[in-house]
Amino acid sequence: MSITRRLEEARKAFARRDLDASAQAHTPEAIAQAAEAHGGAGSQYLGDMVYGGLDGIVTTFAVVSGVAGAELGAHVVLILGLANLFADGFSMATGAYLSAKSEREYYDREWQREAWEVEHFPDGEREEMLQIYQQRGYSEADAQRLVDIQSQQPDLWVKTMMVEELGLLPDDKKPLLSSLATFAAFLAAGSLPLVIYLIGLARPVASGTAFLISLALSAAALFGLGAAKVLVTERNPLRSGLEMLLMGGLAAGVAYIVGLLLKGVGG
């Protein structure tokens, strides 16, 4: 049982006020299994893949809708769609890389500062920790006991200060893998609205039919990715899928209307 599954079972038990089910979700075995399953290989990049895929499908289908509204033809759909797919995908991957790299560098810099302060000003750091615990509602005696425990090991002490004072948690994501996951998901999902137009290069498809097929593929992908987003947000999959379908549909609708209004511009 994963941590997500255990939490879901605990939430359901709470909603029903089911003591037996709640007890099952809190047995040592269930907790140990969830901890063991947590953080499997690649799981930390799931968010990058989901959001990269969502952005890919929305932006690419928006391009398709705009061109369809302007009635510019399948060749223009492919040119603009593929250009957007690779350019925007690269842009998103670059952003994911720089964001992850910046967050890691910031965390490392703050860790070094806290470690230096713990080494050179231990009394001041203990006082900071004592004040933090008291502000959280602990009595002075309990706060002092917590400080005494946490300050016994320098690394644990620094880690505690990072969380309690700065609100920073370590992130195991590698910036390069984060960017590659984003780029791959963007390309995979973003290519779906273009599939029928690529097929049309070998076997001509009527423009109206091609757009409807592209619409159906995009809608299915939007709903599927929106539902998959619950793996990150832990929300209701049906609601999340419909919400993403609506947002993506609105974006495509705006692009279609703009294309329709600008139809004929430039000859």
Secondary structure, DSSP 8 states (H G I E B T S, - for coil): --HHHHHHHHHHHHHHT-HHHHHHHTSHHHHHHHHHHTT-TTGGGHHHHHHHHHHHHHHHHHHHHHHHHHT--HHHHHHHHHHHHHHHHHHHHHHHHHHHHHHHHHHHHHHHHHHHHHHH-HHHHHHHHHHHHHHTT--HHHHHHHHHHHTTSHHHHHHHHHHHTT--------HHHHHHHHHHHHHHHHTGGGHHHHHTTTS---HHHHHHHHHHHHHHHHHHHHHHTHHHH---HHHHHHHHHHHHHHHHHHHHHHHHHTTTTT-
